[in-house]
Amino acid sequence: MAASRTLVVIEAGRAGDAAVDEACAHARRTRSAVTLVGVAPQAVAMHCVSSGEGLNDAILEAVMADLARARARLATSGVEVASRVLVDGCDPPLEEFAATGGFDLILLPSRRPRWVHARHPSARRLSGRTSAEVRLVARP
């Protein structure tokens, strides 16, 4: 039987930290490998600005810093970790990456407070494109 694989979408904030913590706990229980993925949206050039390159570079740096922080949190627990940045327009979209990655569990940080129904913009699209369990993780 193939080893279990977990995909964690990394985002800054308490819900993102909770998703990493849940991935760590799940990996310890099931000995699954964890893949961290950060999505870097890209700005397009606007009329008043000649290029969105500076903004895009800042966004990419922020996503890479979030990934590095998440990797460091998992490294101390002995969990097998891989990471990837998906750049909009350059890399496959998150849904395609998840569908072709052979993941059993996908953890998404909720973008809503605990007292409101948990939600993430990619949750429905991921559920339709992959057989993995898609789980929203609320901030503590």
C-alpha positions in Angstrom: 0.0 0.0 0.0 1.3 3.5 -0.9 2.1 5.9 1.9 -0.5 8.5 2.8 0.1 12.0 1.5 -1.2 15.3 2.9 -1.3 18.6 1.1 -1.4 21.8 3.2 -2.2 25.1 1.6 -0.1 27.7 3.4 -1.4 31.1 4.3 -0.3 33.7 6.8 -2.3 33.9 10.0 -3.8 31.8 12.8 -5.8 29.6 10.5 -2.7 28.9 8.4 -0.8 28.0 11.5 -3.7 25.7 12.7 -3.6 23.9 9.3 0.2 23.3 9.7 -0.4 22.0 13.3 -3.2 19.7 12.1 -1.0 18.4 9.3 1.8 17.7 11.9 -0.6 15.8 14.2 -2.1 13.8 11.3 1.4 12.9 10.0 2.5 11.7 13.4 -0.6 9.5 13.7 -0.6 8.1 10.1 3.1 8.5 9.2 2.0 10.4 6.1 4.3 12.7 4.1 3.3 16.4 4.1 3.6 18.7 1.1 3.3 22.4 1.8 2.1 24.6 -1.0 2.0 28.4 -1.2 0.1 30.2 -3.9 1.6 33.4 -5.2 -1.0 35.5 -7.0 0.5 37.8 -9.6 -0.5 41.4 -10.4 -0.9 42.6 -13.9 0.4 45.9 -15.2 -2.1 48.7 -14.7 -2.4 52.0 -16.6 -0.7 54.1 -13.9 2.1 51.6 -13.3 4.4 50.4 -16.0 4.9 46.9 -14.4 3.6 44.9 -11.5 7.0 43.3 -11.1 7.9 44.9 -7.8 4.6 43.9 -6.3 4.9 40.4 -7.7 8.4 40.1 -6.2 7.1 41.2 -2.8 4.2 38.7 -2.9 6.6 35.9 -3.9 8.9 36.7 -1.0 6.1 36.8 1.4 4.8 33.4 0.2 8.3 31.9 0.4 8.7 33.3 4.0 5.4 31.7 5.0 6.5 28.3 3.5 9.9 28.5 5.3 8.2 29.3 8.6 5.8 26.3 8.1 8.7 24.0 7.2 10.6 25.0 10.3 7.5 24.2 12.4 7.3 20.8 10.9 11.0 20.1 10.9 11.2 19.8 14.7 8.5 17.0 14.7 10.3 14.6 12.4 7.7 14.8 9.7 8.7 14.2 6.0 8.1 17.6 4.3 8.2 18.8 0.8 7.3 22.3 -0.3 6.3 24.1 -3.5 5.3 27.6 -4.5 2.7 27.9 -7.3 3.0 31.2 -9.2 -0.2 32.2 -10.9 0.2 32.1 -14.7 3.5 30.2 -14.5 2.7 27.0 -12.6 -0.4 24.8 -12.7 -3.3 26.0 -10.7 -3.7 24.6 -7.1 -6.6 22.4 -8.2 -4.5 20.8 -11.0 -1.5 20.4 -8.7 -3.7 18.7 -6.1 -5.4 16.4 -8.6 -2.2 15.1 -10.0 -0.3 14.8 -6.7 -1.9 11.7 -5.3 -2.9 13.3 -2.1 -5.2 11.6 0.4 -5.9 14.7 2.5 -5.9 18.4 1.6 -5.9 20.9 4.5 -7.1 24.5 3.8 -7.0 27.3 6.3 -10.5 28.7 6.8 -10.9 32.4 5.8 -13.8 32.9 8.2 -14.0 33.4 11.9 -14.9 30.3 14.0 -18.4 31.4 14.7 -19.2 31.7 11.0 -19.4 28.7 8.6 -15.8 27.8 7.6 -14.9 28.6 4.0 -12.0 28.8 1.6 -12.3 29.9 -2.1 -10.6 26.7 -3.4 -12.5 24.2 -1.3 -15.3 23.5 -3.7 -13.0 23.4 -6.8 -10.6 21.0 -5.0 -13.5 18.7 -4.0 -14.6 18.5 -7.6 -11.1 17.8 -9.0 -9.6 15.2 -6.6 -10.6 12.2 -4.6 -8.8 13.5 -1.6 -10.6 14.5 1.6 -10.7 18.3 1.6 -10.8 19.7 5.2 -11.1 23.3 6.3 -9.1 24.2 9.4 -10.4 27.1 11.5 -8.2 29.3 13.5 -8.1 28.5 17.2 
